[in-house]
Amino acid sequence: MRQHQRRSSAFRSAALALLLTLAAGERAGAGEFLVQARTIQDMKAMFGQVESRDIVAARARIGGTILSRSVDEGTEVKAGDVVAVVADEKLALQAQSLDGQLRALDSQLTNAKTAFERAKSLMAGGYTTQAAYDQAKTNVDVLQHQLESARSQRAVIAQQTDEGKILAPRDGRVLTLAIVPGSVVLPGEAVARIASGATFLRLSLPERHAALLRLDAPVSIAPRKIGAANGGNARQGRIAKIYPEIDNGRVIADAEVEGLADYFVGERVQVHAPVGERQALLIPRAAITTRSGVDYIRLLRPEGALDVAVVVADAQQGDLVEAVTGLKAGDKVETP
């Protein structure tokens, strides 16, 4: 009986030693993290709107009827690209009239030059008067000036016809196109809106946060894809401009974020923007283990390690998360 008890006691001692050895082996590669209160940005969730730096209008320079259009909504254009073509039938008629006048003046000028040469030869032989010579010379000069004037008027008509091409004023993407072939436009009428320049994020915050906003403060855009992992597709940016006027109880700020070119102009996205600072307890994300839907961390204490349930929140600090409950400053957390 005693021998059996001794064997049982020895077995329990060996099992306990084995468990301690295994536990020590599991923690052999583990480290520790000292929990301290840190100052972090107090991020507020809100919605921002994607805007284009400039939205310019492609305008008709002459009035008339749309003959054709070369772009559609969403088309990328370069400065000087033809958006549409406007035609005015009156310009064609005026051009025909001036062409006839040019031919008539050219014929008259040919006859006047012939008469002048005749008067010039007669004047040399003394067979005509000075007045007749001067009259022939004046006729040539007058017709030459009339011909130059008609040519200038014809050039104006040609320029007006060429201005029927509606051009894109800057590089960008066509947002709206308010014309179809056959529609009538007036001089100066906007036929297309083009988003030009870099895109940015327009934020609108409550007035109480106005004094807390700072230039170059970081902002974070939530993943655009529904169901994406937390932070997997998040994009980082900064506050680039704060407007000095409060409109309807809201303060307006612009944020610069890389990679907004593929967003729709006017698209609303979820943003986390800083509205102040606060103290928080941060721990490594890797130190958290989840069992049965509950998050645990292992505290290192003099009397031994202890698993403690914690509530954590994303602190927008990379691999660190905020421990909302379960920890205090000075605790030591075991990390992988």
C-alpha positions as CSV (number, residue, x, y, z in Angstrom):
1,M,0.0,0.0,0.0
2,R,2.7,2.4,1.0
3,Q,4.7,1.4,-2.1
4,H,1.7,2.2,-4.3
5,Q,1.3,5.6,-2.6
6,R,5.0,6.4,-3.2
7,R,4.6,5.4,-6.8
8,S,1.6,7.7,-7.2
9,S,3.4,10.6,-5.6
10,A,6.4,10.1,-7.8
11,F,4.1,10.0,-10.9
12,R,2.4,13.2,-9.9
13,S,5.8,14.9,-9.3
14,A,7.1,13.8,-12.7
15,A,3.9,15.0,-14.4
16,L,4.1,18.4,-12.7
17,A,7.7,18.7,-13.7
18,L,6.8,17.8,-17.2
19,L,4.1,20.4,-17.4
20,L,6.4,23.1,-15.9
21,T,9.0,22.2,-18.5
22,L,6.5,22.4,-21.4
23,A,5.2,25.8,-20.1
24,A,8.7,27.1,-19.8
25,G,9.5,25.8,-23.3
26,E,6.4,27.6,-24.7
27,R,7.5,30.9,-23.1
28,A,11.2,30.4,-23.9
29,G,10.9,32.6,-27.0
30,A,8.4,35.0,-25.5
31,G,9.2,38.7,-24.6
32,E,7.6,41.3,-22.5
33,F,6.0,44.7,-23.1
34,L,5.7,47.3,-20.5
35,V,2.3,49.0,-20.6
36,Q,2.5,52.8,-20.3
37,A,0.1,55.6,-20.9
38,R,0.8,57.3,-24.2
39,T,-0.6,60.4,-25.9
40,I,-2.4,59.6,-29.1
41,Q,-4.7,61.5,-31.5
42,D,-8.4,61.3,-30.6
43,M,-9.8,60.1,-33.9
44,K,-13.4,60.8,-34.9
45,A,-15.2,58.8,-37.5
46,M,-17.0,60.9,-40.1
47,F,-17.7,61.0,-43.8
48,G,-15.6,62.9,-46.3
49,Q,-16.3,63.7,-49.9
50,V,-13.9,63.3,-52.8
51,E,-13.4,66.5,-54.7
52,S,-11.4,67.6,-57.6
53,R,-9.0,70.5,-57.2
54,D,-10.4,72.4,-60.2
55,I,-13.6,71.9,-62.2
56,V,-13.4,73.8,-65.4
57,A,-16.0,74.3,-68.1
58,A,-15.5,73.7,-71.8
59,R,-17.5,76.6,-73.5
60,A,-18.7,77.3,-77.0
61,R,-17.0,80.3,-78.5
62,I,-19.6,80.8,-81.2
63,G,-23.3,80.1,-81.4
64,G,-24.7,77.5,-83.7
65,T,-25.7,73.9,-84.0
66,I,-23.7,70.9,-82.6
67,L,-22.5,68.9,-85.5
68,S,-20.6,66.2,-83.5
69,R,-19.1,65.4,-80.2
70,S,-15.8,63.6,-79.6
71,V,-16.0,62.6,-75.9
72,D,-18.4,61.2,-73.4
73,E,-18.8,61.2,-69.6
74,G,-15.7,59.8,-68.0
75,T,-13.4,60.3,-70.9
76,E,-9.8,61.5,-70.1
77,V,-8.9,64.5,-72.2
78,K,-5.8,66.7,-72.7
79,A,-5.7,70.4,-73.0
80,G,-6.7,71.4,-76.5
81,D,-8.6,68.2,-77.4
82,V,-11.8,68.7,-79.4
83,V,-14.8,68.1,-77.2
84,A,-17.5,69.0,-79.8
85,V,-17.9,70.9,-83.1
86,V,-20.3,73.8,-83.6
87,A,-21.4,75.0,-87.0
88,D,-23.1,78.3,-88.0
89,E,-24.6,78.3,-91.5
90,K,-24.4,82.1,-91.6
91,L,-20.6,81.9,-91.5
92,A,-20.6,79.7,-94.6
93,L,-22.8,82.2,-96.5
94,Q,-20.7,85.1,-95.4
95,A,-17.6,83.2,-96.6
96,Q,-19.2,82.6,-100.0
97,S,-20.1,86.3,-100.2
98,L,-16.6,87.4,-99.4
99,D,-15.0,85.0,-101.8
100,G,-17.1,86.6,-104.6
101,Q,-16.1,90.0,-103.5
102,L,-12.4,88.9,-103.5
103,R,-12.7,87.6,-107.1
104,A,-14.5,90.8,-108.2
105,L,-11.9,93.1,-106.6
106,D,-9.0,91.0,-108.0
107,S,-10.5,91.5,-111.5
108,Q,-10.9,95.2,-111.0
109,L,-7.4,95.5,-109.7
110,T,-6.1,93.7,-112.8
111,N,-7.9,96.2,-115.0
112,A,-6.8,99.2,-112.9
113,K,-3.1,98.1,-113.1
114,T,-3.5,97.8,-116.9
115,A,-4.9,101.3,-117.1
116,F,-2.2,102.6,-114.9
117,E,0.5,101.1,-117.1
118,R,-1.1,102.7,-120.2
119,A,-1.3,106.1,-118.4
120,K,2.3,105.7,-117.3
121,S,3.5,105.1,-120.9
122,L,1.3,108.0,-122.3
123,M,2.6,110.3,-119.6
124,A,6.2,109.5,-120.6
125,G,5.4,110.5,-124.2
126,G,3.5,113.6,-123.2
127,Y,0.2,112.3,-124.6
128,T,-1.9,112.5,-121.4
129,T,-2.3,114.8,-118.4
130,Q,-1.0,114.5,-114.9
131,A,-4.5,114.4,-113.6
132,A,-5.3,111.3,-115.7
133,Y,-2.1,109.6,-114.5
134,D,-2.8,110.4,-110.9
135,Q,-6.4,109.1,-111.2
136,A,-5.1,105.8,-112.7
137,K,-2.6,105.4,-109.8
138,T,-5.2,106.2,-107.2
139,N,-7.6,103.6,-108.6
140,V,-4.9,100.9,-108.2
141,D,-4.2,102.0,-104.6
142,V,-7.8,102.0,-103.7
143,L,-8.5,98.6,-105.1
144,Q,-5.4,97.2,-103.4
145,H,-6.7,98.4,-100.0
146,Q,-10.2,97.1,-100.7
147,L,-8.7,93.8,-101.6
148,E,-6.7,93.7,-98.4
149,S,-9.8,94.6,-96.3
150,A,-11.8,91.9,-98.0
151,R,-9.1,89.3,-97.3
152,S,-9.0,90.4,-93.6
153,Q,-12.8,89.9,-93.4
154,R,-12.4,86.5,-95.0
155,A,-9.7,85.6,-92.4
156,V,-12.1,86.6,-89.6
157,I,-14.8,84.3,-91.0
158,A,-12.3,81.5,-91.2
159,Q,-11.2,82.1,-87.6
160,Q,-14.8,82.1,-86.5
161,T,-15.4,78.9,-88.3
162,D,-12.4,77.3,-86.6
163,E,-13.6,78.5,-83.3
164,G,-16.6,76.2,-83.8
165,K,-14.3,73.5,-82.3
166,I,-15.0,73.4,-78.5
167,L,-11.7,72.6,-76.9
168,A,-10.9,71.2,-73.5
169,P,-9.2,74.0,-71.5
170,R,-7.1,71.7,-69.3
171,D,-6.2,68.1,-68.8
172,G,-8.7,66.1,-66.8
173,R,-11.8,63.8,-66.9
174,V,-15.1,64.8,-68.3
175,L,-17.8,64.8,-65.6
176,T,-20.9,65.9,-67.5
177,L,-21.7,66.6,-71.1
178,A,-24.8,68.7,-71.7
179,I,-25.1,68.4,-75.5
180,V,-26.1,66.1,-78.3
181,P,-25.6,66.5,-82.1
182,G,-28.3,68.8,-83.4
183,S,-28.7,70.8,-80.2
184,V,-28.3,74.6,-80.3
185,V,-25.7,76.4,-78.2
186,L,-25.0,80.1,-77.6
187,P,-21.7,81.9,-77.4
188,G,-20.1,81.3,-74.0
189,E,-22.4,78.4,-73.1
190,A,-20.8,75.6,-71.0
191,V,-21.2,72.3,-72.8
192,A,-19.0,70.1,-70.6
193,R,-17.5,70.1,-67.1
194,I,-14.0,68.7,-66.7
195,A,-12.4,67.7,-63.4
196,S,-8.9,68.9,-63.5
197,G,-6.0,68.7,-61.1
198,A,-5.4,66.4,-58.1
199,T,-8.3,65.0,-56.1
200,F,-8.6,65.6,-52.4
201,L,-10.9,64.8,-49.5
202,R,-13.3,67.5,-48.2
203,L,-14.2,67.1,-44.5
204,S,-17.0,68.8,-42.6
205,L,-16.7,68.7,-38.8
206,P,-18.9,70.1,-36.1
207,E,-18.0,73.6,-34.9
208,R,-16.8,72.3,-31.4
209,H,-13.9,70.6,-33.1
210,A,-12.7,73.8,-34.9
211,A,-10.1,74.7,-32.3
212,L,-8.7,71.2,-32.2
213,L,-7.9,70.8,-35.8
214,R,-4.2,71.1,-36.8
215,L,-2.5,71.3,-40.2
216,D,-0.6,68.2,-41.2
217,A,-2.6,66.1,-38.7
218,P,-2.9,62.5,-39.9
219,V,-6.2,61.1,-41.3
220,S,-7.1,57.6,-42.2
221,I,-9.6,56.4,-44.9
222,A,-11.5,53.2,-44.2
223,P,-11.3,50.4,-46.7
224,R,-13.3,51.1,-49.8
225,K,-14.1,47.4,-50.4
226,I,-16.9,46.1,-48.2
227,G,-15.7,43.3,-46.0
228,A,-12.1,44.1,-46.3
229,A,-9.9,43.3,-43.3
230,N,-9.4,46.0,-40.7
231,G,-6.9,48.4,-42.1
232,G,-6.1,46.1,-45.0
233,N,-6.9,48.7,-47.6
234,A,-6.8,51.8,-45.4
235,R,-5.1,54.8,-46.8
236,Q,-3.3,57.5,-44.9
237,G,-3.3,61.2,-45.5
238,R,-2.9,64.5,-43.8
239,I,-4.9,67.7,-43.2
240,A,-3.6,70.1,-45.9
241,K,-6.0,73.1,-45.5
242,I,-8.4,74.4,-42.9
243,Y,-10.9,77.1,-44.0
244,P,-11.2,80.1,-41.7
245,E,-15.0,80.4,-42.1
246,I,-17.5,78.3,-40.2
247,D,-20.5,77.6,-42.4
248,N,-23.8,76.5,-40.8
249,G,-22.1,75.3,-37.6
250,R,-19.5,73.2,-39.6
251,V,-15.8,73.8,-40.1
252,I,-14.4,72.7,-43.5
253,A,-11.0,71.1,-44.0
254,D,-9.2,69.5,-46.9
255,A,-7.2,66.4,-46.6
256,E,-4.6,65.1,-49.1
257,V,-4.6,61.4,-49.5
258,E,-2.6,59.3,-52.0
259,G,-4.5,57.1,-54.5
260,L,-7.8,58.9,-54.9
261,A,-7.6,59.1,-58.6
262,D,-9.7,56.0,-59.0
263,Y,-12.5,57.4,-56.8
264,F,-15.6,59.1,-58.2
265,V,-15.8,62.8,-57.8
266,G,-18.4,63.4,-55.1
267,E,-18.0,59.9,-53.6
268,R,-18.5,59.8,-49.9
269,V,-16.0,57.7,-47.9
270,Q,-15.6,57.0,-44.2
271,V,-12.7,58.9,-42.6
272,H,-11.1,59.0,-39.2
273,A,-9.8,62.5,-38.5
274,P,-8.1,63.8,-35.4
275,V,-10.1,66.1,-33.2
276,G,-7.7,66.3,-30.2
277,E,-5.4,64.3,-28.0
278,R,-5.8,61.8,-25.1
279,Q,-4.0,59.3,-23.0
280,A,-4.3,55.6,-23.9
281,L,-2.8,52.3,-22.9
282,L,-1.3,50.6,-26.0
283,I,-0.3,47.0,-26.4
284,P,1.0,44.9,-29.3
285,R,-1.7,43.3,-31.4
286,A,0.3,40.1,-31.5
287,A,0.0,39.8,-27.7
288,I,-3.7,39.2,-27.9
289,T,-5.2,35.7,-28.2
290,T,-8.9,35.0,-28.8
291,R,-10.7,32.1,-27.2
292,S,-14.5,31.6,-27.5
293,G,-14.9,35.2,-28.8
294,V,-13.0,36.7,-25.8
295,D,-9.7,38.5,-26.1
296,Y,-7.0,37.6,-23.6
297,I,-3.5,38.8,-22.8
298,R,-1.0,37.2,-20.5
299,L,0.2,39.4,-17.6
300,L,3.7,38.7,-16.2
301,R,3.5,39.0,-12.4
302,P,6.0,38.0,-9.6
303,E,3.6,35.3,-8.5
304,G,3.3,33.9,-12.0
305,A,1.7,34.5,-15.4
306,L,-2.0,35.2,-15.5
307,D,-4.4,35.3,-18.5
308,V,-6.6,38.4,-18.3
309,A,-9.6,39.2,-20.5
310,V,-9.3,42.7,-22.1
311,V,-11.4,44.9,-24.3
312,V,-9.4,46.5,-27.1
313,A,-10.0,49.1,-29.8
314,D,-8.1,50.1,-32.9
315,A,-5.9,53.1,-32.1
316,Q,-4.7,53.7,-35.7
317,Q,-1.1,53.1,-34.4
318,G,0.2,50.4,-36.7
319,D,0.7,47.1,-34.8
320,L,-0.5,48.6,-31.5
321,V,-4.1,48.6,-30.2
322,E,-5.7,50.4,-27.3
323,A,-6.6,48.4,-24.2
324,V,-9.8,49.9,-23.0
325,T,-10.3,47.7,-20.0
326,G,-8.3,45.0,-18.1
327,L,-4.9,46.8,-17.9
328,K,-3.2,49.6,-16.0
329,A,0.0,51.5,-16.5
330,G,3.0,49.5,-15.4
331,D,1.7,46.1,-16.2
332,K,4.0,43.7,-18.1
333,V,2.4,41.9,-21.0
334,E,3.9,38.8,-22.6
335,T,4.5,39.0,-26.3
336,P,5.5,36.4,-28.8
